[in-house]
Amino acid sequence: MTPRDAGSGAPRVRVSCDSCGAGAWLGPRPDGSADAWCEACQRGLVLAAGAPPACPECGGRATLEGLRSEELYGEIQHALAVVRAWLGDPAMLATLLPDRAEFLSDLDPPAGSSGDGAALAAALRWLYRGRFAAARAGLGEVPAGERDQRFWLASAVAGERLGDRAAAEAAWTHVLDLGEQERARLARGALRARRGDWGGARADFEHAGGGFEARWNRAAVSVHEAFVAQAGVPPSAILARARAAVGEASSYWSSPSVGRLLWALLAERLGAPDRGAGDGGRGSAGAAPDAAALEAAERELEFDTFWDRALVVRAYAAAGLRAALERTARPLAGEVLDAVAAEPALRSRRAEPIARAVVAARDAVRRGDPAPADGALAPLLLRRDLSSYRMPCAHCGEGTVGVEQVEEG
């Protein structure tokens, strides 16, 4: 069977050992059947059309598209990060958590035009390539008579990409001086909000249209203002109005939500260094931990994903609130390790050392003893097979099994 035999248009994946070559193609066949792979037995299967993806040898779930074992390294890393936060060191967890913009903007560069002069055309090419310093230098060569709205839009994007917020805000103002534009309102409003000019930001956002970004920014301003005005969690009525203004939130890990924003603001107040006036008026961080306020903010989180719960664990660890930390870290680490321990790939006979370590860590977490869990998990991240998203080969015992090739149908 070769990938050319597939007829459905779905991708075909080749799984094999890098030493002995044992493996198989995975994916649909033209007759409706499918090639699959059992990660526990490390053997190829042919599944009849409509048949459940089960291995007849071990009864485990077979995969038709890729390898679940590719996720093992990341999941072990997540578990270890939570365990270390439970032990009082949230640094590893902090590196894994997503950055979510408090205010959204549109920094796509403007399209070129056949009528562009040579300097502007070159600068726009640099901008599209992500060469922002070169783009800004090139924009400085554009003659004054050619500095139209697109020129200032490009200048704003380059300035903001380079971290020069003052120059970017000035350029967005030039864009608006030459004609109303919703994306310029959105971008300038975001810059104003980041420096704590709530009135100016609100004025811009009111003219930024009805898209998600504009709705979110309007809501975020109201949350920020309410947060700055008091020590604890803003009144529930304000948070409810903000949620209604945004609309339905997404559980996707990088998407903003009112609860996630509120938690980030409160955690920053407790643990981040003072950023002065540039922090949007939030004032000095490093305040004494307020367990009641944190628990109230925790209840405002809309979702129960790993990433939301990890945010909570990290903040409780940084605040040194041991009871709340154990309450949140212990079940989160346990759930991740339960899922890892149940992965079919760990039933392979050559994966036994990995499985033993995962089970030892899981059992330690269940006992409420994170230190042995740390000791069991940390060496797994040093394994070359796991860190390469591969597993030990059960056939030859020498190589590793992983995805070798993907071909589109």
VOGU-3710 file (C-alpha; in Angstrom, 3 decimals, decimal comma):
1> mtprdagsga> 0,000/0,000/0,000  1,396/3,411/-0,951  -0,086/6,846/-0,308  -1,134/6,994/-3,973  -3,656/4,216/-3,321  -5,768/6,442/-1,098  -8,733/7,952/-2,861  -10,631/10,071/-0,387  -8,434/13,177/-0,493  -7,641/12,818/3,234
11> prvrvscdsc> -3,976/12,897/4,291  -2,001/9,675/4,658  0,553/9,319/7,442  3,541/6,978/7,473  4,523/5,673/10,916  7,753/3,692/11,221  10,808/2,835/13,294  13,934/4,803/12,462  16,046/1,662/12,952  14,240/-1,476/11,760
21> gagawlgprp> 11,628/0,214/9,554  8,619/-1,513/11,135  5,535/0,587/10,516  2,532/1,266/8,338  0,628/3,894/6,408  -2,430/5,310/8,182  -5,474/6,760/6,513  -8,428/5,964/4,238  -8,407/3,512/1,364  -10,440/3,964/-1,834
31> dgsadawcea> -12,864/1,145/-0,915  -13,922/2,841/2,316  -11,724/0,762/4,592  -8,808/2,364/6,426  -5,269/1,614/7,465  -4,738/2,178/11,177  -2,104/1,739/13,848  -2,291/0,286/17,331  0,099/2,236/19,528  -0,022/-0,389/22,276
41> cqrglvlaag> 0,905/-3,317/19,988  2,818/-1,156/17,510  1,238/-2,931/14,561  -0,646/-1,874/11,469  -4,318/-2,749/11,042  -6,864/-2,678/8,254  -10,301/-1,586/9,450  -13,397/-2,389/7,422  -15,642/0,486/6,388  -17,629/1,642/9,399
51> appacpecgg> -15,732/-0,601/11,826  -14,794/0,880/15,219  -11,118/1,863/15,527  -10,236/-1,027/17,845  -7,243/-3,364/17,788  -8,342/-7,024/17,541  -5,175/-8,107/19,350  -5,334/-6,004/22,533  -8,732/-4,313/22,294  -7,162/-0,874/22,515
61> ratleglrse> -8,171/2,123/20,458  -6,342/2,370/17,136  -5,464/5,623/15,441  -6,207/6,433/11,801  -4,676/9,878/11,430  -1,573/10,319/13,568  0,002/9,268/16,836  -1,461/10,161/20,193  2,002/9,550/21,618  3,148/12,785/19,998
71> elygeiqhal> 1,267/14,581/22,787  2,966/12,703/25,625  5,961/15,011/25,988  3,754/18,094/26,225  1,353/16,481/28,691  4,196/15,296/30,935  5,643/18,799/30,773  2,280/20,237/31,816  2,008/17,834/34,745  5,547/18,588/35,922
81> avvrawlgdp> 4,937/22,343/35,696  1,840/22,044/37,889  3,676/19,812/40,359  6,519/22,319/40,646  4,069/25,164/41,156  2,471/23,051/43,906  5,936/22,830/45,453  6,081/26,622/45,404  7,985/27,262/42,150  5,637/28,510/39,400
91> amlatllpdr> 8,431/29,522/36,978  8,044/26,525/34,663  4,275/26,911/34,555  4,654/30,605/33,773  6,651/29,790/30,624  3,857/27,518/29,354  0,898/29,807/29,937  -0,387/31,730/26,925  -0,070/35,463/26,535  -3,450/37,042/25,883
101> aeflsdldpp> -3,632/40,619/24,672  -5,619/42,816/27,024  -6,602/45,006/24,074  -6,901/43,776/20,508  -5,632/45,522/17,413  -5,187/44,990/13,689  -1,562/45,238/12,639  -1,799/43,737/9,170  0,324/45,824/6,792  -1,431/47,752/4,007
111> agssgdgaal> -1,434/46,275/0,526  0,781/47,733/-2,120  -0,585/49,569/-5,146  0,572/49,865/-8,728  0,812/53,616/-8,232  3,215/53,433/-5,299  6,509/55,234/-5,590  9,706/53,198/-5,387  10,463/54,070/-1,756  6,967/53,267/-0,487
121> aaalrwlyrg> 6,781/50,040/-2,514  10,110/48,871/-1,074  9,096/49,791/2,478  5,828/47,867/2,152  7,724/44,812/0,933  9,937/44,962/4,005  6,862/45,327/6,181  5,234/42,237/4,677  8,425/40,270/5,276  8,498/41,216/8,952
131> rfaaaraglg> 11,600/43,379/8,557  10,109/46,190/10,596  13,251/48,245/11,193  14,081/48,167/7,486  10,485/49,096/6,688  10,574/52,095/8,991  13,895/53,212/7,565  12,446/52,873/4,061  9,359/54,847/5,007  11,642/57,700/6,019
141> evpagerdqr> 12,739/57,920/2,367  9,201/58,429/1,051  8,774/61,983/-0,293  6,398/64,222/1,655  4,020/64,461/-1,285  3,501/60,675/-1,292  2,678/60,356/2,403  -0,922/59,336/2,078  -3,127/57,362/4,469  -1,467/54,057/3,567
151> fwlasavage> 1,939/55,542/4,313  0,847/56,508/7,808  -0,839/53,160/8,305  2,424/51,426/7,395  4,319/53,763/9,733  1,930/52,921/12,564  2,293/49,183/12,041  6,092/49,386/11,838  6,283/51,562/14,943  4,060/49,292/16,983
161> rlgdraaaea> 5,862/46,149/15,843  9,109/47,757/16,979  7,645/48,636/20,374  7,598/52,386/19,732  4,096/53,007/20,991  4,318/56,801/20,997  5,342/56,907/17,332  2,682/54,356/16,455  -0,064/56,337/18,191  1,033/59,508/16,404
171> awthvldlge> 0,956/57,681/13,070  -2,536/56,307/13,716  -3,625/59,872/14,428  -2,245/60,913/11,026  -4,259/58,083/9,446  -7,429/59,418/11,057  -6,618/63,011/10,122  -6,807/61,869/6,488  -10,114/60,020/6,862  -12,146/57,964/9,288
181> qerarlarga> -11,053/54,336/9,524  -12,291/51,704/11,976  -9,016/49,778/12,174  -7,144/52,991/13,002  -9,652/53,730/15,750  -9,199/50,205/17,085  -5,411/50,412/17,053  -5,091/53,917/18,468  -7,656/53,121/21,130  -5,676/50,053/22,165
191> lrarrgdwgg> -2,512/52,129/22,523  -4,356/54,751/24,538  -5,796/52,087/26,802  -2,385/50,545/27,419  -1,156/53,859/28,810  -4,258/54,380/30,937  -6,043/57,003/28,839  -9,442/55,409/29,354  -11,423/58,376/28,023  -9,422/58,596/24,812
201> aradfehagg> -9,537/54,836/24,365  -13,288/54,710/24,898  -13,824/57,478/22,360  -11,839/55,574/19,751  -13,500/52,233/20,471  -16,944/53,754/20,067  -16,022/54,419/16,431  -14,228/51,109/15,837  -17,242/49,199/14,510  -19,134/46,184/15,734
211> gfearwnraa> -16,568/43,419/15,224  -15,371/41,185/18,015  -12,164/43,155/18,536  -14,041/46,426/19,027  -16,628/44,836/21,309  -13,894/43,195/23,352  -11,895/46,418/23,693  -14,946/48,353/24,871  -15,639/45,682/27,481  -11,988/45,479/28,537
221> vsvheafvaq> -11,873/49,231/29,181  -14,834/48,951/31,534  -13,202/46,060/33,413  -9,892/47,910/33,694  -11,525/51,075/34,968  -13,549/49,188/37,552  -10,489/47,236/38,627  -8,382/50,351/39,137  -11,162/51,997/41,138  -11,133/49,439/43,965
231> agvppsaila> -8,936/46,944/45,741  -10,858/43,732/45,087  -13,022/42,264/42,363  -15,256/44,742/40,489  -19,010/44,534/41,097  -20,719/41,619/39,387  -23,026/43,985/37,497  -20,051/45,577/35,728  -18,627/42,194/34,802  -22,026/41,032/33,543
241> raraavgeas> -22,383/44,120/31,334  -18,881/43,555/29,952  -19,710/39,940/29,096  -22,943/40,992/27,421  -21,077/43,581/25,358  -18,539/41,032/24,120  -20,951/38,205/23,410  -20,263/34,504/23,802  -16,726/33,774/24,956  -14,538/31,040/23,522
251> sywsspsvgr> -12,895/28,302/25,571  -9,961/28,255/23,133  -6,749/28,648/25,125  -5,610/31,945/23,596  -8,997/33,680/23,396  -9,712/36,569/25,756  -12,606/36,523/28,186  -13,736/38,797/30,984  -12,867/36,230/33,630  -9,406/35,621/32,189
261> llwallaerl> -8,738/39,357/32,003  -9,895/39,913/35,568  -7,729/37,075/36,846  -4,679/38,385/34,984  -5,169/41,868/36,414  -5,541/40,617/39,959  -2,592/38,231/39,693  -0,460/41,029/38,251  -1,427/43,317/41,099  -0,211/40,713/43,566
271> gapdrgagdg> 2,944/39,544/41,885  4,263/41,702/39,033  6,768/44,550/39,437  5,471/48,100/39,481  5,188/49,388/35,911  4,158/52,898/36,966  1,982/55,033/34,730  2,663/52,800/31,749  0,681/49,970/33,255  -2,670/51,477/32,392
281> grgsagaapd> -3,106/53,082/35,776  -3,117/49,831/37,703  -0,629/51,168/40,205  1,906/49,288/42,280  1,966/45,528/42,172  3,242/43,269/44,900  0,324/43,957/47,210  -0,344/41,575/50,084  -2,124/38,442/48,841  -5,884/38,684/49,299
291> aaaleaaere> -7,165/35,104/49,318  -10,807/36,196/49,309  -10,320/38,404/46,257  -8,450/35,693/44,382  -11,111/33,126/45,174  -13,797/35,550/44,019  -11,894/36,109/40,756  -11,448/32,354/40,377  -15,234/31,975/40,397  -15,469/34,488/37,546
301> lefdtfwdra> -13,480/32,288/35,147  -15,839/31,070/32,462  -14,036/27,848/31,557  -12,507/24,849/33,274  -9,741/24,127/30,758  -6,228/23,133/31,751  -5,029/26,620/30,833  -7,606/28,398/32,979  -6,886/26,193/35,965  -3,132/26,563/35,409
311> lvvrayaaag> -3,529/30,351/35,570  -5,074/29,908/38,994  -2,372/27,512/40,208  0,394/29,826/39,088  -1,077/32,832/40,905  -1,713/30,964/44,141  1,852/29,657/44,032  3,260/33,137/43,446  1,111/34,515/46,268  2,194/31,769/48,647
321> lraalertar> -1,380/30,781/49,493  -0,659/27,179/50,374  -4,177/25,941/51,103  -5,597/27,375/47,887  -2,563/26,112/45,975  -3,031/22,525/47,117  -6,781/22,753/46,489  -6,174/23,689/42,847  -2,828/22,072/41,935  -3,440/18,605/43,308
331> plagevldav> -6,535/17,765/41,221  -5,130/19,428/38,109  -1,871/17,463/38,230  -3,842/14,315/39,006  -6,170/14,677/36,041  -3,292/15,262/33,622  -1,404/12,240/34,935  -4,512/10,043/34,895  -4,920/10,852/31,217  -1,240/10,242/30,436
341> aaepalrsrr> -1,210/6,927/32,304  -4,164/5,738/30,199  -2,487/6,471/26,860  -2,273/3,337/24,644  1,359/4,006/23,758  2,405/3,399/27,358  1,076/-0,166/27,134  3,820/-1,026/24,670  6,370/-3,347/26,295  9,296/-1,066/25,486
351> aepiaravva> 7,478/1,873/27,075  7,375/0,220/30,482  9,992/2,540/32,090  7,997/5,564/30,959  4,756/4,050/32,210  6,292/3,219/35,598  7,474/6,791/36,075  4,088/8,239/35,115  2,242/5,882/37,463  4,686/6,661/40,287
361> ardavrrgdp> 4,067/10,376/39,775  0,303/9,862/39,624  0,309/7,854/42,844  2,426/10,474/44,617  -0,009/13,183/43,548  -2,917/11,111/44,818  -1,136/10,873/48,189  -0,722/14,639/48,220  3,085/14,383/47,969  4,353/16,422/45,007
371> apadgalapl> 8,102/15,989/45,599  8,274/12,326/44,465  6,106/13,243/41,483  8,671/15,853/40,488  11,435/13,267/40,825  9,590/10,763/38,655  8,576/13,158/35,885  11,668/15,349/35,431  13,864/12,587/33,904  11,192/11,838/31,303
381> llrrdlssyr> 11,670/15,257/29,755  15,333/14,391/29,188  14,537/11,330/27,084  15,456/11,869/23,445  12,595/9,729/22,193  9,851/11,612/24,048  11,380/15,017/23,324  11,406/14,045/19,621  7,739/13,004/19,849  8,635/9,334/19,356
391> mpcahcgegt> 8,348/6,080/21,328  10,750/3,143/21,833  10,293/0,487/19,144  8,775/-2,740/20,475  10,016/-4,688/17,445  13,771/-4,153/17,478  14,271/-2,482/20,845  16,859/-0,200/19,310  15,032/2,484/17,366  12,105/4,772/17,960
401> vgveqveeg> 8,686/4,881/16,308  7,117/8,076/15,081  5,609/9,867/12,128  8,039/9,755/9,228  5,971/11,215/6,399  2,665/12,954/5,730  1,203/13,122/2,233  -1,916/14,989/1,316  -4,514/13,029/-0,623
//
